[in-house]
Amino acid sequence: RYVEASSIVEIDAVSPETFRRISNPISAASGAASRDDGTRNSQPLRVETIYNETRGHLKIIIVGGLRASAGVLELIHAVLES
């Protein structure tokens, strides 16, 4: 069964350093999750980041399977809590 999630995360007061700390691991995670393993359950994961340094505003758009999308949300949460 095909199930897809679309999520938008908006974060204020994001410094350039925090942006790097968030964007690097989610970029790596989305690349790993997007690899097609040849199974019926493979679903691509797409993650886009839009960062406005002047406003310190970060928007993250996540589109993909439920498990992979949840993993990206957990990564974002972990970075923000650290």
N, C-alpha and C positions, 0 to 999 in steps of 0.2 A: 504494500500500500504506500502511495506517495503522500508524504506529509511534509509541509514546509513551514518554517516560521520566518516572519519578518519583524525585526526589532530595530528601534531607533533609541540610542542612548545619548543624552545631552548632558554635558558636564561643564559647569562654570568654574572660574578661578583656576584654570589649568596653566601652569607655567610651561615653558618650552621643555624643561627637564622632565616634568610629569608626562607631557605629551610623548616624549621619546620612550619613557618607561612603559607607557601603555601601548604605543603603536608597534614597538618591536616584537613583543611576545604575541600579540594578536595577529600580526602579519605572518609570523612563523606558524602559528596554530592554524590559520586559515589556509596557508599553503599546504600543510600536512593533511588537513582534513579534506582538501579539494582533490587529492589524488584519487583517481578512480581505481578501486581494487578489483574491478571486474564483476562484482556481485550485484544482484538486483537491488540491494539496499543502498548502493552508493549514491550519494547526493552531493552535488557541488556546494561549497560554502563560499559565499562572497562577503567580504568585509571592506567597507570604504570608510576612511576617516577624513573629516573636514575640520581643519584647525584654523581658527582665527586668532593669531597671536596677539593682535592689538586688543581684542576683547577678552582674551584668555578663555575662549569658548571652544569646546570640542564636541563634535557630533560624530557618532559612530553608527553606521548603518550595517546591519547584519541580516543576511538572507541565506537560509540553508536548512538542512535537516534539524530536527529538534535537539538531538544529542550534541551535535557540533555547535549549534547556536548557543545552547546552554553552557557549553565549555568556554566559549568566548566571553559570555556574560560573567562566568566565574573568574576568568582571568582578569577582566576589568575590575571586578570587585576586589580581588586579592591585591592588585597593584594599588588601588585607591586606599585600601586599609593598611598598607605597609608604610 
